[in-house]
Amino acid sequence: MMRIRLELPPFIFDIHSSVGFVEQNIHNMYPDDLFINPSRPADYFVGVEKANGLRKFIRPQASFSFDAIEPFKTLPLNHAYASLEWGINYVVANQSLQYVILHSGIVAKGDNAVLLPGPPGSGKSTMTAYLSGRQGWRLLSDEMALILPETLKVQPFVRPICLKNNSVDLVKRWYPEAKFSTVARNTHKGDVVHLCPADSSWQQRDELASVKAIVFPRYDERIDLEITELNQNQGFMQLAQNAVNLNLHGQQGFNTLVSLIENCAVFEVVYNNVEAVKTFLEQDVL
Amino acid sequence: MIKKITSWDVFHHETLPCTAPTVSCPKYTITDSTLLHKFADGSGVVLYQKNTGAATGLTLDIEDVLAGENMDADTLKLLNQLSASGFLTSNHSKY
């Protein structure tokens, strides 16, 4: 059975699993220097184990746990690694009250960050994967932006990028040398593969960035690039819909969102050409 | 995720055709737990109910509306909606 302590700034996770390919994926996805001495205290204790019961003889299942609580239904064993990654997202989103958390991809060029909020299927992970691998860019998070309350500062939370369905082949064509996890087939999101971020993202995992722009992406195969600048009211409402724990922060959370909207350029971008989006961000926004 | 009322309707309230006659209505006030922010670009205001996390954007100046004596049926409908969502409270007892 695997039991490791993984430092994923700003948190330390204690992770256990008896599923062989989960351990292989973790070692494939995370650099060696993130595996730390088990004597260091962990923030969160998570794991994914084979589920017991008669069903294991017919259709083996895996179950995610957090502090010995199993918050979700069991999933097919094949989904074990993906469910561990999703479980970590769940834990951070629900427990890390020191941040205003937005459901958003976030990348930065230098210290200038771009928020990419959007619902599943909007293409935010694909866009995040593309941008974070380009020269000068880095990943802060694929799934959640950890904003320091009442500032424009964002804390990186670098983890593998979750790719779904068609975007997997697309990203493999862009980055043939990159490391990918095993495939979790037929999940509720479709076929899922995780992508290991580029070295530069891991190296800068402790460096905060300032949000300069908010881009709501929407992939549309018929449209090369269509950019609409949103007014502050529209931007606020769209951003609020992607806020995970705004109600827990009261006035401080509200002020944080207002500050983001009033100090950043806000766009809705419909695209099928990721390079055109990158050029737009580099030349006109950052 | 944040709770929200039908913000699209509310958002475009200003552009809805108003054909109904004006009516007198009960007075509404913004509740103590509602935060209000007017955007610097003139795009309107946002209301945030800090107890529930509900937020809604308005293109009209809600403070002017609340100060008015008479209003059309659509505006009254909007105020009722905002009241039901906890942004406003009605002072029915005064009437």
Interface residues (C-beta under 8 A of the other chain):
Chain A: H103 N231 Q232 N233 Q234 F236 M237 A240 Q241 N242 A243 V244 L246 N247 L248 G250 Q251 F254 V258 I261 E262
Chain B: M1 I2 K3 K4 S7 F11 L35 H37 F39 A40 D41 S43 G44 V45 V46 Y48 K50 N51 T52 G53 A55 T56 G57 L58 T59
